[in-house]
Amino acid sequence: MNKYKFLGMLFHFIYRALSGTTKKEYYYEIENFDMNSQNIVVFWHRKIFTVCNATRVIKKKASMVSASKDGEILSELLRREGNALIRGSSNRDNIKSLKESLRYAKDGYTLGIAIDGPKGPIFEPKAGAIYIAQKTGLPIVPVSSYCNKKWIFRNIWDRLEIPKPFSKNIHFVGKPFYIDKKMSLEEATEMVKKNIHDAGMKAYEIYIKEYLEK
């Protein structure tokens, strides 16, 4: 066993231990939304730890993960959470990962993409993920969260968030939307960015309403 696989196993153990001690609540913009309907789940890289909880119910899912050594650690966590793995990035020029994503989509998988990963810049959607949405015609589902107590890794590009034990975690699944094939990259990028930010803001607003205003 190589050290990255071992670290991935350790990371998964920590993830499960922390997840088991947090209070998790799930909200959906569309009532009775079926997470197992095929779509493309998009989220910010910094939320990857919490989004794993929001997508755990999806039975047939494939996640895009960096082919780097650091990505090997995350791959082990995602594999143990029931994800098929697409190794590569969502950059438009990463032909191998784009082709593999399209193959999984054709086979009925929901695709999970940290859309500003794997190296940023933060909150800037990659063109490849938008290309996948346009090519497949699948709806995009924005997912975000708000955690009231968390560790923030300020020295890495995405400022990764990890919930502290006994924190409250609000997960919000936004309304699915489509990217028309004729839409420009700039328009599509702004649409995706806005929808993910809106999901994050709604999660925060729910926390305020449920825990601070009562």
NUGUMAR-604798 format. One line per 2 residues: their letters; for each residue x, y, z of N, C-alpha, C. Coordinates in nm, 3 decimals, padded with zeros to 5 digits. Layout:
<volums>
a = X,Y,Z,X,Y,Z,X,Y,Z; ...
</volums>
This chain:
<volums>
mn = 00.084,-00.120,00.000,00.000,00.000,00.000,00.089,00.126,00.000; 00.066,00.217,-00.097,00.147,00.339,-00.098,00.096,00.438,00.007
ky = 00.178,00.536,00.037,00.145,00.627,00.148,00.024,00.714,00.118; -00.002,00.743,-00.011,-00.115,00.827,-00.045,-00.247,00.753,-00.024
kf = -00.247,00.626,-00.057,-00.365,00.543,-00.032,-00.389,00.532,00.119; -00.282,00.513,00.194,-00.295,00.506,00.340,-00.349,00.637,00.397
lg = -00.296,00.749,00.349,-00.344,00.880,00.395,-00.491,00.900,00.357; -00.529,00.849,00.240,-00.668,00.857,00.199,-00.759,00.778,00.292
ml = -00.714,00.659,00.332,-00.790,00.579,00.428,-00.803,00.652,00.561; -00.693,00.713,00.604,-00.694,00.788,00.730,-00.787,00.909,00.719
fh = -00.781,00.977,00.606,-00.866,01.094,00.582,-01.014,01.053,00.584; -01.043,00.937,00.527,-01.181,00.889,00.527,-01.228,00.857,00.668
fi = -01.141,00.797,00.749,-01.176,00.767,00.888,-01.206,00.896,00.964; -01.122,00.999,00.943,-01.144,01.128,01.009,-01.274,01.190,00.961
yr = -01.297,01.182,00.830,-01.421,01.235,00.773,-01.544,01.171,00.835; -01.545,01.039,00.845,-01.659,00.968,00.902,-01.675,01.000,01.050
al = -01.563,01.010,01.122,-01.569,01.040,01.265,-01.627,01.180,01.289; -01.578,01.278,01.212,-01.628,01.414,01.226,-01.773,01.424,01.181
sg = -01.803,01.357,01.070,-01.939,01.361,01.016,-02.039,01.304,01.116; -01.996,01.202,01.189,-02.085,01.140,01.286,-02.116,01.226,01.406
tt = -02.035,01.328,01.430,-02.057,01.414,01.547,-02.125,01.546,01.513; -02.148,01.572,01.385,-02.208,01.700,01.346,-02.358,01.685,01.324
kk = -02.428,01.795,01.345,-02.571,01.796,01.317,-02.591,01.841,01.173; -02.652,01.756,01.092,-02.668,01.784,00.949,-02.815,01.802,00.914
ey = -02.843,01.907,00.839,-02.979,01.932,00.791,-02.972,01.957,00.641; -03.071,01.905,00.569,-03.071,01.911,00.423,-03.195,01.986,00.374
yy = -03.171,02.080,00.286,-03.279,02.161,00.230,-03.267,02.160,00.078; -03.383,02.165,00.012,-03.388,02.158,-00.133,-03.476,02.271,-00.187
ei = -03.426,02.336,-00.290,-03.504,02.443,-00.350,-03.631,02.389,-00.417; -03.622,02.265,-00.467,-03.739,02.200,-00.524,-03.786,02.092,-00.428
en = -03.909,02.102,-00.385,-03.964,02.006,-00.290,-03.964,01.865,-00.349; -03.923,01.768,-00.265,-03.919,01.627,-00.306,-03.824,01.601,-00.423
fd = -03.720,01.682,-00.432,-03.622,01.663,-00.539,-03.553,01.528,-00.524; -03.542,01.454,-00.633,-03.480,01.322,-00.633,-03.332,01.334,-00.666
mn = -03.247,01.317,-00.566,-03.103,01.328,-00.587,-03.051,01.217,-00.677; -03.130,01.111,-00.696,-03.085,01.001,-00.782,-03.126,01.018,-00.927
sq = -03.192,01.129,-00.959,-03.213,01.161,-01.100,-03.078,01.204,-01.156; -03.050,01.167,-01.280,-02.917,01.194,-01.333,-02.895,01.342,-01.357
ni = -02.783,01.393,-01.309,-02.750,01.534,-01.326,-02.600,01.554,-01.307; -02.559,01.679,-01.310,-02.421,01.716,-01.281,-02.422,01.800,-01.154
vv = -02.367,01.747,-01.047,-02.360,01.819,-00.920,-02.233,01.904,-00.920; -02.249,02.034,-00.900,-02.133,02.124,-00.897,-02.125,02.196,-00.764
fw = -02.005,02.223,-00.720,-01.982,02.286,-00.590,-01.841,02.347,-00.590; -01.814,02.431,-00.493,-01.681,02.489,-00.481,-01.587,02.388,-00.414
hr = -01.463,02.390,-00.453,-01.364,02.296,-00.401,-01.351,02.306,-00.249; -01.367,02.423,-00.194,-01.351,02.442,-00.050,-01.459,02.369,00.029
ki = -01.571,02.335,-00.036,-01.684,02.270,00.031,-01.685,02.119,00.010; -01.578,02.064,-00.046,-01.580,01.924,-00.087,-01.604,01.829,00.031
ft = -01.556,01.866,00.149,-01.570,01.782,00.267,-01.717,01.771,00.307; -01.790,01.883,00.303,-01.930,01.881,00.345,-02.023,01.832,00.235
vc = -01.990,01.859,00.109,-02.076,01.815,00.000,-02.083,01.663,-00.007; -01.979,01.593,00.040,-01.983,01.447,00.046,-02.105,01.399,00.124
na = -02.143,01.473,00.228,-02.262,01.437,00.306,-02.389,01.458,00.225; -02.395,01.569,00.153,-02.516,01.603,00.078,-02.540,01.507,-00.038
tr = -02.433,01.446,-00.088,-02.447,01.358,-00.206,-02.437,01.210,-00.170; -02.431,01.179,-00.043,-02.414,01.040,-00.001,-02.527,00.951,-00.048
vi = -02.646,01.009,-00.062,-02.764,00.928,-00.099,-02.763,00.888,-00.247; -02.678,00.952,-00.327,-02.676,00.920,-00.471,-02.614,00.782,-00.491
kk = -02.686,00.694,-00.558,-02.642,00.556,-00.572,-02.543,00.535,-00.686; -02.558,00.608,-00.793,-02.474,00.588,-00.911,-02.405,00.720,-00.943
ka = -02.283,00.736,-00.894,-02.216,00.865,-00.906,-02.069,00.847,-00.941; -02.017,00.942,-01.015,-01.876,00.945,-01.052,-01.823,01.084,-01.025
sm = -01.708,01.093,-00.962,-01.650,01.222,-00.925,-01.518,01.245,-00.996; -01.498,01.369,-01.038,-01.373,01.406,-01.102,-01.272,01.446,-00.996
vs = -01.154,01.383,-01.001,-01.050,01.406,-00.902,-00.917,01.427,-00.973; -00.837,01.518,-00.921,-00.706,01.546,-00.979,-00.621,01.419,-00.990
as = -00.544,01.411,-01.096,-00.454,01.297,-01.115,-00.324,01.313,-01.037; -00.313,01.418,-00.957,-00.192,01.443,-00.879,-00.183,01.348,-00.759
kd = -00.071,01.352,-00.690,-00.054,01.268,-00.571,-00.150,01.310,-00.460; -00.175,01.441,-00.448,-00.274,01.487,-00.350,-00.413,01.435,-00.385
ge = -00.440,01.429,-00.516,-00.568,01.376,-00.561,-00.586,01.229,-00.525; -00.475,01.158,-00.513,-00.480,01.017,-00.473,-00.540,01.002,-00.333
il = -00.511,01.098,-00.246,-00.566,01.095,-00.110,-00.717,01.113,-00.114; -00.761,01.215,-00.187,-00.904,01.241,-00.198,-00.977,01.128,-00.270
se = -00.910,01.067,-00.368,-00.971,00.958,-00.442,-01.011,00.844,-00.351; -00.924,00.814,-00.255,-00.954,00.703,-00.164,-01.077,00.733,-00.079
ll = -01.089,00.858,-00.033,-01.208,00.897,00.044,-01.334,00.883,-00.041; -01.329,00.936,-00.163,-01.446,00.933,-00.250,-01.482,00.791,-00.291
rr = -01.382,00.709,-00.316,-01.408,00.570,-00.352,-01.481,00.498,-00.239; -01.438,00.524,-00.117,-01.500,00.462,00.000,-01.641,00.517,00.026
eg = -01.672,00.631,-00.035,-01.806,00.687,-00.024,-01.894,00.648,-00.142; -01.847,00.551,-00.220,-01.930,00.496,-00.326,-01.918,00.562,-00.462
na = -01.813,00.642,-00.482,-01.795,00.712,-00.609,-01.708,00.632,-00.705; -01.749,00.627,-00.831,-01.656,00.590,-00.937,-01.565,00.711,-00.957
li = -01.444,00.689,-01.005,-01.347,00.799,-01.012,-01.309,00.833,-01.155; -01.307,00.964,-01.181,-01.259,01.017,-01.307,-01.134,01.097,-01.274
rg = -01.018,01.047,-01.311,-00.893,01.112,-01.274,-00.854,01.216,-01.379; -00.837,01.337,-01.333,-00.802,01.448,-01.421,-00.863,01.576,-01.370
ss = -00.864,01.680,-01.450,-00.921,01.808,-01.410,-01.034,01.846,-01.504; -01.107,01.951,-01.465,-01.218,01.997,-01.550,-01.175,02.109,-01.643
nr = -01.044,02.119,-01.668,-00.997,02.213,-01.770,-01.038,02.164,-01.908; -01.067,02.255,-01.996,-01.113,02.219,-02.131,-01.007,02.139,-02.207
dn = -00.880,02.161,-02.175,-00.774,02.095,-02.250,-00.740,01.956,-02.197; -00.807,01.912,-02.091,-00.781,01.779,-02.039,-00.873,01.679,-02.109
ik = -00.835,01.640,-02.228,-00.920,01.560,-02.315,-00.957,01.426,-02.252; -00.860,01.362,-02.186,-00.883,01.229,-02.130,-00.996,01.231,-02.026
sl = -00.991,01.327,-01.933,-01.094,01.332,-01.828,-01.229,01.374,-01.885; -01.230,01.459,-01.988,-01.356,01.499,-02.050,-01.422,01.379,-02.119
ke = -01.343,01.301,-02.192,-01.397,01.183,-02.260,-01.450,01.083,-02.159; -01.377,01.065,-02.050,-01.421,00.970,-01.947,-01.550,01.018,-01.881
sl = -01.560,01.149,-01.858,-01.682,01.205,-01.800,-01.802,01.181,-01.890; -01.784,01.202,-02.018,-01.893,01.180,-02.114,-01.933,01.032,-02.118
ry = -01.835,00.943,-02.103,-01.865,00.800,-02.102,-01.949,00.763,-01.980; -01.911,00.816,-01.864,-01.988,00.789,-01.742,-02.129,00.848,-01.753
ak = -02.138,00.967,-01.811,-02.270,01.029,-01.829,-02.359,00.942,-01.918; -02.300,00.888,-02.025,-02.374,00.802,-02.116,-02.422,00.677,-02.045
dg = -02.347,00.632,-01.946,-02.383,00.511,-01.871,-02.480,00.539,-01.756; -02.527,00.664,-01.747,-02.630,00.696,-01.649,-02.582,00.746,-01.514
yt = -02.453,00.775,-01.503,-02.399,00.823,-01.376,-02.430,00.972,-01.355; -02.453,01.009,-01.230,-02.450,01.150,-01.191,-02.303,01.188,-01.176
lg = -02.265,01.303,-01.228,-02.126,01.349,-01.220,-02.111,01.452,-01.109; -02.007,01.439,-01.029,-01.977,01.537,-00.924,-01.850,01.610,-00.959
ia = -01.857,01.743,-00.964,-01.740,01.822,-01.007,-01.720,01.941,-00.913; -01.602,01.945,-00.849,-01.560,02.066,-00.777,-01.515,02.163,-00.885
id = -01.602,02.252,-00.922,-01.592,02.318,-01.052,-01.481,02.423,-01.062; -01.422,02.461,-00.949,-01.307,02.553,-00.956,-01.175,02.481,-00.926
gp = -01.180,02.348,-00.918,-01.061,02.270,-00.888,-00.990,02.224,-01.015; -00.874,02.157,-00.998,-00.815,02.121,-00.870,-00.718,02.223,-00.812
kg = -00.688,02.328,-00.886,-00.587,02.424,-00.838,-00.634,02.569,-00.842; -00.763,02.591,-00.868,-00.814,02.727,-00.868,-00.796,02.796,-01.003
pi = -00.815,02.927,-01.004,-00.839,03.014,-00.889,-00.976,02.989,-00.824; -00.985,03.024,-00.698,-01.104,02.999,-00.620,-01.226,03.070,-00.680
fe = -01.339,03.001,-00.680,-01.468,03.052,-00.726,-01.470,03.089,-00.875; -01.384,03.023,-00.953,-01.383,03.046,-01.098,-01.410,02.914,-01.169
pk = -01.532,02.892,-01.218,-01.566,02.765,-01.284,-01.476,02.735,-01.403; -01.439,02.609,-01.417,-01.355,02.566,-01.528,-01.440,02.540,-01.653
ag = -01.379,02.566,-01.766,-01.451,02.553,-01.894,-01.490,02.409,-01.924; -01.408,02.313,-01.880,-01.436,02.174,-01.911,-01.569,02.126,-01.855
ai = -01.600,02.165,-01.732,-01.726,02.125,-01.669,-01.845,02.183,-01.745; -01.829,02.306,-01.793,-01.935,02.369,-01.871,-01.951,02.297,-02.005
yi = -01.841,02.258,-02.065,-01.844,02.181,-02.190,-01.920,02.049,-02.169; -01.895,01.981,-02.059,-01.962,01.854,-02.029,-02.113,01.875,-02.020
aq = -02.153,01.983,-01.951,-02.296,02.012,-01.937,-02.360,02.040,-02.073; -02.291,02.116,-02.157,-02.345,02.147,-02.289,-02.350,02.024,-02.378
kt = -02.249,01.940,-02.368,-02.240,01.822,-02.454,-02.342,01.716,-02.416; -02.363,01.695,-02.285,-02.454,01.590,-02.239,-02.599,01.636,-02.233
gl = -02.621,01.767,-02.216,-02.756,01.818,-02.199,-02.814,01.789,-02.061; -02.730,01.740,-01.969,-02.777,01.711,-01.834,-02.796,01.840,-01.754
pi = -02.893,01.841,-01.662,-02.910,01.958,-01.577,-02.796,01.969,-01.476; -02.761,02.093,-01.443,-02.661,02.120,-01.340,-02.734,02.147,-01.209
vp = -02.688,02.082,-01.102,-02.746,02.102,-00.969,-02.639,02.165,-00.878; -02.658,02.291,-00.838,-02.561,02.355,-00.749,-02.583,02.313,-00.604
vs = -02.476,02.278,-00.535,-02.484,02.236,-00.396,-02.384,02.316,-00.313; -02.427,02.361,-00.196,-02.336,02.430,-00.106,-02.379,02.404,00.037
sy = -02.309,02.465,00.131,-02.338,02.440,00.272,-02.293,02.557,00.357; -02.344,02.558,00.480,-02.292,02.652,00.579,-02.270,02.575,00.708
cn = -02.151,02.591,00.765,-02.114,02.527,00.891,-02.080,02.635,00.992; -02.140,02.629,01.110,-02.120,02.738,01.207,-01.987,02.730,01.280
kk = -01.927,02.610,01.287,-01.796,02.596,01.352,-01.710,02.507,01.263; -01.599,02.561,01.220,-01.516,02.487,01.123,-01.371,02.529,01.130
wi = -01.287,02.439,01.085,-01.147,02.473,01.061,-01.137,02.522,00.917; -01.061,02.628,00.896,-01.039,02.680,00.761,-00.888,02.677,00.734
fr = -00.850,02.606,00.630,-00.708,02.596,00.595,-00.670,02.715,00.507; -00.629,02.821,00.571,-00.607,02.948,00.502,-00.481,02.951,00.416
ni = -00.394,02.852,00.432,-00.269,02.852,00.357,-00.276,02.775,00.227; -00.393,02.718,00.194,-00.408,02.652,00.065,-00.507,02.731,-00.020
wd = -00.499,02.712,-00.150,-00.567,02.802,-00.243,-00.719,02.807,-00.224; -00.781,02.693,-00.186,-00.927,02.692,-00.178,-00.980,02.725,-00.038
rl = -00.890,02.742,00.058,-00.930,02.769,00.198,-01.031,02.662,00.242; -00.986,02.537,00.230,-01.070,02.421,00.261,-01.135,02.433,00.397
ei = -01.265,02.397,00.402,-01.341,02.400,00.527,-01.365,02.257,00.576; -01.337,02.234,00.703,-01.369,02.105,00.765,-01.449,02.133,00.893
pk = -01.570,02.079,00.904,-01.655,02.105,01.020,-01.591,02.054,01.150; -01.607,02.129,01.255,-01.561,02.085,01.387,-01.666,01.993,01.449
pf = -01.623,01.909,01.543,-01.720,01.822,01.611,-01.833,01.903,01.674; -01.954,01.849,01.662,-02.075,01.907,01.721,-02.117,02.039,01.658
sk = -02.065,02.067,01.540,-02.108,02.186,01.467,-02.241,02.158,01.398; -02.305,02.266,01.354,-02.430,02.256,01.279,-02.401,02.279,01.131
ni = -02.447,02.188,01.047,-02.419,02.195,00.904,-02.549,02.200,00.825; -02.569,02.309,00.755,-02.685,02.326,00.669,-02.642,02.299,00.526
hf = -02.702,02.200,00.462,-02.672,02.169,00.323,-02.789,02.215,00.236; -02.757,02.282,00.127,-02.863,02.332,00.040,-02.839,02.285,-00.103
vg = -02.942,02.223,-00.160,-02.939,02.176,-00.298,-03.026,02.268,-00.382; -02.962,02.340,-00.473,-03.033,02.438,-00.553,-03.116,02.378,-00.665
kp = -03.186,02.464,-00.733,-03.272,02.424,-00.845,-03.187,02.386,-00.965; -03.216,02.272,-01.028,-03.141,02.234,-01.148,-03.159,02.337,-01.260
fy = -03.053,02.357,-01.337,-03.062,02.447,-01.451,-02.979,02.391,-01.566; -03.006,02.441,-01.685,-02.939,02.391,-01.805,-02.852,02.499,-01.867
id = -02.748,02.455,-01.936,-02.664,02.547,-02.013,-02.687,02.519,-02.160; -02.747,02.613,-02.227,-02.776,02.598,-02.369,-02.646,02.584,-02.448
kk = -02.650,02.502,-02.551,-02.530,02.480,-02.632,-02.484,02.606,-02.704; -02.575,02.700,-02.723,-02.539,02.824,-02.792,-02.488,02.932,-02.697
ms = -02.495,02.906,-02.569,-02.452,03.006,-02.471,-02.300,03.021,-02.473; -02.253,03.143,-02.463,-02.109,03.167,-02.463,-02.047,03.118,-02.333
le = -01.917,03.096,-02.336,-01.845,03.050,-02.217,-01.859,03.153,-02.104; -01.850,03.280,-02.138,-01.858,03.385,-02.036,-01.996,03.385,-01.969
ea = -02.102,03.374,-02.048,-02.237,03.371,-01.993,-02.258,03.247,-01.905; -02.212,03.133,-01.954,-02.229,03.008,-01.880,-02.152,03.012,-01.749
te = -02.031,03.066,-01.753,-01.948,03.076,-01.633,-02.017,03.159,-01.525; -02.072,03.273,-01.566,-02.140,03.360,-01.471,-02.266,03.295,-01.415
mv = -02.337,03.220,-01.499,-02.458,03.152,-01.454,-02.425,03.047,-01.347; -02.321,02.967,-01.374,-02.281,02.863,-01.279,-02.234,02.925,-01.148
kk = -02.151,03.026,-01.160,-02.097,03.093,-01.041,-02.210,03.149,-00.954; -02.304,03.216,-01.016,-02.415,03.276,-00.942,-02.498,03.171,-00.870
ni = -02.527,03.061,-00.938,-02.612,02.958,-00.879,-02.546,02.889,-00.759; -02.415,02.867,-00.767,-02.347,02.805,-00.652,-02.340,02.903,-00.536
hd = -02.307,03.029,-00.565,-02.303,03.130,-00.459,-02.441,03.146,-00.395; -02.546,03.144,-00.476,-02.682,03.156,-00.424,-02.715,03.040,-00.330
ag = -02.672,02.919,-00.366,-02.697,02.803,-00.281,-02.628,02.819,-00.146; -02.506,02.872,-00.148,-02.433,02.895,-00.025,-02.500,03.001,00.061
mk = -02.550,03.107,-00.003,-02.617,03.213,00.070,-02.747,03.163,00.132; -02.819,03.078,00.060,-02.945,03.024,00.113,-02.919,02.933,00.233
ay = -02.810,02.857,00.228,-02.774,02.773,00.342,-02.746,02.861,00.464; -02.675,02.970,00.443,-02.645,03.062,00.553,-02.773,03.127,00.607
ei = -02.861,03.169,00.518,-02.987,03.233,00.560,-03.074,03.137,00.641; -03.074,03.010,00.602,-03.150,02.910,00.678,-03.092,02.895,00.818
yi = -02.960,02.893,00.828,-02.896,02.883,00.960,-02.935,03.002,01.047; -02.930,03.121,00.992,-02.967,03.241,01.067,-03.111,03.230,01.117
ke = -03.201,03.191,01.029,-03.343,03.182,01.062,-03.370,03.076,01.167; -03.305,02.959,01.152,-03.335,02.845,01.238,-03.266,02.852,01.375
yl = -03.150,02.918,01.382,-03.071,02.910,01.505,-03.043,03.045,01.573; -03.049,03.153,01.498,-03.014,03.280,01.559,-03.134,03.373,01.580
ek = -03.240,03.354,01.503,-03.355,03.443,01.514,-03.463,03.389,01.605; -03.451,03.264,01.648,-03.555,03.206,01.733,-03.529,03.242,01.880
</volums>
